[in-house]
Amino acid sequence: MKAIQVTLDDDLLARLDRDEEVRRDGRSAVLRRAAELYLQQRRAGAIAVAYRRAYGRGAGLGKEFEGWGTEGAWPVE
């Protein structure tokens, strides 16, 4: 891991330090989890935008695939 410097305003830092999870796990651990969650949400948002761009025009997959939408099934994970 690499140590970095982050600047937070006084009120935000005080609220962060009052949080039970921060007191239990420490600022660094909570901020790492928050950064990971942020990046996951950004990726999910980018994927959603790409899907809307690709399939959002109402054209679907085209005539050759009509009727097959209910035939497939995603594997259970």
MOCOR-V476222 format. One record per residue. RES is the residue in one letter. SS is DSSP state (~ for helix, > for strand, _ for the rest). PSI is psi in whole degrees, 0 to 359 (999 if undefined). Layout:
{{RES:SS:PSI} {RES:SS:PSI}}
//
This chain:
{{M:_:156} {K:_:133} {A:_:137} {I:_:166} {Q:_:130} {V:_:136} {T:_:126} {L:_:146} {D:_:160} {D:~:318} {D:~:315} {L:~:316} {L:~:319} {A:~:317} {R:~:320} {L:~:315} {D:~:339} {R:~:346} {D:_:137} {E:~:317} {E:~:321} {V:~:317} {R:~:323} {R:~:312} {D:~:341} {G:_:155} {R:~:312} {S:~:315} {A:~:317} {V:~:318} {L:~:327} {R:~:315} {R:~:320} {A:~:320} {A:~:319} {E:~:315} {L:~:317} {Y:~:312} {L:~:322} {Q:~:318} {Q:~:321} {R:~:318} {R:~:316} {A:~:320} {G:~:319} {A:~:321} {I:~:318} {A:~:319} {V:~:318} {A:~:318} {Y:~:315} {R:~:321} {R:~:320} {A:~:320} {Y:~:357} {G:_:354} {R:_:0} {G:_:1} {A:_:337} {G:_:212} {L:_:356} {G:_:169} {K:~:324} {E:~:342} {F:~:7} {E:_:136} {G:_:349} {W:_:353} {G:_:331} {T:_:359} {E:_:327} {G:_:165} {A:_:139} {W:_:144} {P:_:148} {V:_:129} {E:_:999}}
//
